Amino acid sequence: MFRHHLRPVAAAAAALAAVGGLTAATAGPASASPASRSRHVLLLSVDGLHQSDLAWYVARHPRSALARLAGGVEYTHARTTVPSDSFPGMVGQLTGGDPGVTGVYYDDGYSNALLPAGTTGCAGVRPGAEVDLTEDLDKDQNSLDAGQGLSGLPGSILNMTGDAARLIDPAKLPVDPKTCKPVHPHSYLKVNTVFDVARKAGLRTAWSDKHVAYEILDGPSGDGIQDLFAPEINSLAVGYPAGKDWTKDNAATEQYDAYKVQAVLNEIDGRDHSGTRRTGVPAVFGMNFQSVSTAQKLPDSDGLTGGYTTPGTPGPLLAKNLAFVDREVGAFLAEIHERGLDGSTTVILSSKHGQSPTDPKALTRIDDGPLLDGLNAAWKAAHPGAGDLVAHAVDDDAMLLWLSDRSQAAAEFAKAYLLARSGTGNGIDGAARPFTASGLKTVYAGAAAARYFHVRPGDSRVPDVFGISQYGVVYTGGMGKIAEHGGAAADDLDVPLVVYGAGTPHDVRVSAPVRTTQIAPTMLRLLGLNPRALDAVRIEHTRPLPVR
């Protein structure tokens, strides 16, 4: 597990000091001096983006907006969380914590301490429940407004409420056995967020993301984000082939992203996301982009080939999307300048996760369904009268299993079974491709999985089995995707991280390893707030990035 790096951060501080960017002592203070504080921090996550993608684009477009951002402080060896999924990745950036501390392992996890969704009579109900943070929580997952009932969609989407929690169906939430009440995402999070801290300091907050379940970023207070714009990306895409959501056609994803871009532009202008109410420019705000991610995953879209042509070289669809993101980032920078906010705004660009593989020839698609069915059958054959061993599973390019029997023996049984399975998947060209060990390189079982995530054995949320896949393996039926994330390959973890604008030097490159969890304390320090106000920062000793 990639934890906080005390020595590398110190090395990064020294590297900056060597070029006049800071002194070694400035890496650790709790707050910034008033003269160097930012008043606004704009955080941008370009989901799927690798550091190598950013370097590729900037080298070919040295006068681009992305090149301008990279001309601030660029951390060339930044890594996101493991698992490298959207939820732990975003939660890590805004709490300073890894999954073992935040309690968020995936967008679709499991808790052995909660009761299944829909439970109304809690007495005598056995704990064990899926914790779903996807579109499934929406009142209407087929509608872009998540069930608010707006007319004129998609053009009216900016009129969507900024109170995303209102659009969650409580009947779809797991239940707390102590209160017998649904557990909302923000209550499931174990630690507070940057938004929590900013609100307590009297600062305005806003965020835009892809599901209303991102109200998890409100933090335990439940009101950390004053304006959360969360149009549903997995809703039916109006104007595109019937039955397809906004991720199945890359042009649709760009259109979807553009709604969130407009929301952020409205916020830069000092209004709410809809542009109809004057609120002042948020101190903490931002959004995620999805179009790069779909360009990496889709085999083709809009007549262009997706993914990479050769290892690390973006293909035509991905190159098009890098240009799209560049234009939108340029719009942000232009609006910041137009509003006279250059001297008071810091922009941070990173990614929740990368995407694997970037070498198309390495792709091996494996249908995980037969593997899990076989595991359950083997368990029941060895234990007459037993039910399925796998209570819940998430498999993208890693394998996370929560078991009905949490003993070490059961976890070892699952590990042995999976490592003994061979079969045939398919490659980038659709041709048969053999696999061994269920496509896994390393499997952590029971206590070993708990140690990997730095929690105690028996922790109610940690997966009982965590499998790190062989490079290039994607668990999927059919041939609809050519890349995924969630695992621990370099392609999953190596993301860009740049800090640009107020309070930061120019043209500084830091090659020492850093973590995206360091973004959270950095944001607070830029705003003149104490990073140690974050629970995860105190628990993990997460250091701010050396930006001065």
N, C-alpha and C positions, 0 to 999 in steps of 0.2 A: 504494500500500500504506500502510495506517495504521500507522506505526511509533511508537516511544515518543515522548512529547511532553515535552521538557524545559521549554520556556517555559510551556506550559499548566499543568503541574504546579506550577511556581513561582507562577503566577497563582492556582491553587487554594489554595495555602498562604497567599497574601496575603489571599484572600477569607475564609478561616477566621480569620486573624489579626484582620481587621477586625471580626469579631463576637465576638472573645474566645476563639475556639476553639483557636488556637495562635499561635505566633510564626513568622515566616517561616523561621527557622532550623531548625524542627523537621521540615521536609519531608525532610531529607537524612541524618540520623544513621544509622549502621549498626545500632544496636540501641536498644531502649527502656530507660528507667531501671527498676530493679527494682520501684519503687512503682507503676508504670503498666502493668506487664506483665499480659497475660491468661495464664491457665493452660490455657484451652481455646478453640479457634477452630472454630466450626461453619459450614461452607460449604454453601450451598444453591444449586443451579442449577435454575431453572424453565425448562426448555427451551422455546424459542419466545417467551418473555415479552419484550415491548417495554417501554421506559420509559413510553411512552404508555399501555400497558395498566395498569401499576402506578398511574400518576397517575389514570387513569379510575376504577379501583376504590377508591383511597383517598379520592377526592373524594366518592364516594357512600357510603363506609363509614368515616367518620373515626375510629370507635372500634374498628376491626378490628385483627387481629394484623399485617397488612401495613402498616397505617397506623402502628402502633407501631414497626415496624422502620424505616419511612421517617422516623420522628421522631428517628433517630440522625443520621448523616452520609449525605446522599443526593447522589450524583453524577448530575446530570440529563442529562449529555451523555457517557455512556460508550459505547464501541464495542468489539465483539469482533473476533476475527481475520478475515483474508481468506486462504483461503476460510472462510466462516462455517458450517463443518460441525461436528458434535458432537465429533469427535476433536481437530482442531486447536484448537477452542474450549476444551475441557476441559483439554487438555494445556497450552494457553497460560495458563490460570488457575493451574495448579499447577506451572509451570516458570518463568514470566515471559518466555517466548519465543514468537516468531512461527514459522510453518511453515519459513521458510528456515533457522532456527536449530535448531528441534527435529527437522526432517526429516519431520514428519507433516503432510501436506497434506489428507488426507481419510480417511474410514473405509475406503476401498477405493482404495488408491493403487498405485504401480508403482515398481520400482527397477531401473535398468539395471546394477546391481552385484551383484544376487542371482540365484540360479537358481530355476526353477519348483518349486513344492511337489511333493513326491514324488520329487525327484531323489535317486538313491542312488549312481550312478556319476558323479562330477562332472568327471572329466577330459574335456576337449574340448566340454563343454556350453556353449552360447552364453548369456551372462548376459542377463537380462531377465525379470522376474517380477512378477506381481500380488502386492501386499501387502494382504491382506484382514484387516480388523480388525472384521468383522461377526459375526453369528451363525454364519456358515459355518465358523468355527474350532471350534465346540462339538463335543464328542464326539457329542452328539445335539441338534441344533438344534430339534427338535420338542418337547423336554421342558423344562419350566420350570426344572429343576435342571441343564440343559445336559448331561445324561447321567450324573449321579452315581448315579442308580438309587434315589432315595428312593421309598418307598411312601406312599400317602395324599396325593399332590399334588392340588390346590395347597395344601391346608391345612397340610402338613408342611414347606413351603418354608423356614421359618426354620431348619430343621435342615441346610440346605445348607452345604457346607464354606465356610470363610473363606479357603481356599487355592485361589483360582480357577484358577491356572495348571494345577492337576491335571486340569481339565476341558477343556483345549485338546487337540485331536487333533494331535500333532506332524506327522502326514503331510500336514496342510493348510497347513503353514507354509513360507514360502520358505526357501531353503537358502543358507548361506554357502559360496561356492566355495573359500574357503581351508581351512575345516575339514570341509566336506561334511556339516554338521550343521544342523538346523532353527534358524531365527532366531525366537525368541519376541518378542512385542510389546515387552516391557521392554528387550530387547536392541536392538531397532530404534530406540528413542528415543535421540537423540544427546546429550541433556543430562539432568542429574539433576532431581529433583522435590522439592517441599516435604516429601513423606513421607520421602525419602532423608535430608534434612537433619535432620528431627525424630528419626528413628531413631538417627542418629549422636549426637544429643544425649541419647539415653536416654529419649525421650518415646514414648508409645503413639500408634498411628495406626490409623484405620479408614476405610473408604469403602464406599458402596453405589452401584451403577450398573447399566446395562441389558444388558451383555454381559460374558462372562468375559474378553474381549479387553481390557477396561479394566485388566487387570493391567499394561498399559503404564505406568500411573501408579506402579507399584513403582519405576520408574526403573532405570537400568543395573545397580544393585546386585541387583535381582531380589527384594528383600525389604523395600521401603519401606513397604508396607501390611501390617500384621499381621493385619487382619481385613477381607477384601474380600468383600462379599456382592453377588453379581451374578446374580440370576435372569434368565433369558433372555426378553426382552420379545417377541422374534419367534417364540417357541415357540407351539404350539397352545394356545389359551385354553380350558381345561377349563370346561365349563358354558355355553359360548357356541356359536354356530353352527359346525358342523363345518368344519374346514379354515381357520378364521380365527385369526389371532394376536391378541395383547393390544393391538395398535394399531388394529385394524379396528373395534372397538366401544368408544366412549369410556367406557362404564361398566366395561368390562374393564380399560381403562388405569388408571382410578381404583383399581380393586381391586389391580392390579399395583403401583401407586405405594404403596398402603397397606402392602404387605409391607415395603417399604424404610423407610417411616415407622416401623413397629414396630421394625425393626432399630435405627434411630437412637435411638428412645425407650429401648430396652434399653441402648444404649451410654451415654446420658445417666445411666441408673441405675447405671452402673459395671460393666456386664456385657458379654459379647460379643454379637454381633448376634442370636444365638439366644436370649439371655436366660438361658442355662443355666450359664454359667461367669463367676465374678467376675474382672474384669480391671482395674478402675479406669476412670475416664472418660478417653477419648482426649484427647490434646492437639490433634490435628488429625483431624477427621472430618467426615462430611457425606454428601450424596446428591444425585441429580438427580430431578426430577419430569418425567414424560412426558405427563401428561394434558392440559396446556394445548396442547402441540404437536399432539396428535391432534385436539383441538377446533378448532384453526386449519386443519388439513389436510382433515378429513373434510367432505364436502358436507352431511351430516346424520348424526345418530346418536341413538338413544333418543328419537326423535320431535322432536328439536331441530335447528335449522339451525346448521351450523358456520360458522366464520370470522367475518367482519365484515359488519354490515348496511350501513353507509356508511363512508367512509374513516376508519379508526382507531376506529370504534365497535364494540365486541365484540357479536356476536350472542348468542342465548340459550344455545347450547351452551358457548361460550367464557366467558360471564358465569358460568355454573354452575361451570365449572372453576376460574375465579379464586376463587370462593367455597370450592371444595374445597381448593385450595392454602392459602387463608387459614385454614381450620379446622385443617389439619395443622401449619402454622406456629404457630398458637395452641397446639396440643398440645405442640410443642417448648418454647415459651416457658413454658408452665405447668409442664412437667416440670423445666425448668431452675430455676424458682423453687422448686418443691416440694423439690428436692434441695439448695437453698441455694447454687446455683452462679451466681446473678445477678452477683455482684461479681467473678467470675473467668472469665466466658465472653463471648466476642465472637461475634456472628452476622453473617455476610456473605451477602447474597443477590444473585445475578446470574443470568446465563443463558449457556449455551454459544453460543447463536445466537438470532437473531430468526426471522421468517418473512415471506415476501413472496408476493403483495402483501396489504396491509391494505385496499386499495381493491378491492372485488370486481369492479367494472366494468373494471378494468385487466387482469384475468386473460386470458392467452392461453396455452392448452395446446398444446404442439407435440410431436409424436412425433419424437424425435431419431433413431430407428432408420433411417428412410429417408435422413436427412441424412448419417449416417456411412457407410451402405452406398453412397450416391452418391459420397462422397469417396473411398472405397476403389476403386470402379469407375473413377473419373476418373483416379486415380493409376496404376492398372494399364494403363489405355488409353494414358496418356502415357509409361509405362515398361514396355514389353513384357517379360514374364518376371518382373516384380516381384510380390511378394505384397501383402497388405493394408498400407496405410500406417499405420492406427490399430492400435497394439499393445494399447492399453487406453484406456478412456474412462469418465468419470464426469460425468453431466449431470443436475443437479437444477434449480437456477435459475442455474447457471453452467455453463460447458463446460470441462472439463479433459481434454486429450488427450496421451497419451504415444505417440510415433511410432516405427515400426520403423526409419525412416531419420531420424537426429537432425541432419541437415544443416540449415543455415539455409534453403537452397532448398526443402527438403521442408516445413519449417514455414511458409514463405511460400506455398507451393502450397496447403496446408490452409487458411490464412487467406483467400487469394483465393477459393478455392472456397466457403467458408462464407459470406463476405460477399456473394457473388453469388447466393445461393439465396433464392428467395421461395416462398411456398406458402400453405396454408390450415390453420389450427389450429381451436380452438374456444374459446368464452368461457364465462363463468360460467353462462350459460343453455343451454349446449350448442350454440348456433348457430355457424355457420361464422365464423371470424375470420381475416382475411388477416395474413400476417407477411412481413417482408422481412429480408434479411441473416441468415437462419437464426435470427432472434430476438435477434441479438447487437447490442450497442451499440459495444463496443470489443473488439478481439482483439489480444493480445500473442503474438508468434510468435518462437520460438527465443531469441536473445539478449535480446530485449525482455521475454520472459516471465521469464527468469532475472533481469534487472535489476528487474523488478516485485517479485520475491520476495527481492531482495538476496542472490542467490547468483551464483556464477560460471557462465558458459555451459558447458554440458556436465555440470553437476551431475547426479549419478546419479538423483536423486529428483524434481527439479523437472519439472512438466509442460512439454512442448514447445510446447503451445498453451494459452493461458488466455483464455477468452472471457467477458466480462462481458455479461450479458444485458440486453435492454431491460426497462424496468420492467413487471412483470406477467407476464413469460414464465415458464412452468413446463414443463420437459421431461418429458413423460409420455405414454404411450399411453392412450387412453380418457378417462374423466371421473371417475376415482376419487379425485382430490385437487384441492384448490382453492388450495393454497399449498405452498411449499417453502422450503428454505434452502440455503446453500452459496455464494451469490453475494456481490456487493458493493453491492447496493442499500441505501439507508438502512433499509428494513424488515428486511433481513437483519442489519444491524450494530448498530442502536440498541437496546441492552439496558439493563435497570436495573442499578444498582450501589448498594447501601446497606451501611453498616457500623454495627452497633448493639451496644451493651453495654459490657463492661469496657474501660476505656482510651480511650473515645471520648466526645466531647461530644454534646449533644442539639440537635435542631432546627437543623441546619446544612445549607445547600444550597450545593453547589459546581457552578457552571454552566460552568466551564472544561472543555475536553475531557480525558478520561482514557481509559485502555485497560483491558480486563479482564486483560491480562497483568500489570498492576500489583497484582493480587490476591496473587500469590505472594510477592513481597517484603514486602507488607503483613502477610501472615499470620506470616511469620517475625519481623518487627519487633514485632508484637503479643506474640509469645511470648518476646521478649527474645533472639532469635537473629539472627545476622548475615545480612541479605538477600544479601550478596555471596557467601555459600556456594552460591548457585544459579549454575550455569554460564551459563544464558541471561541472567541479570541482569548478569553481568560482560560478556558479549558485546554485548548490546543496550543496556546502561546503563539498564535498566528501573528506574524510581524507585518506591518505595513510595507509596501514596496518602497524601495529607495527612489524617490522622485525628486529630491532636491539635493 
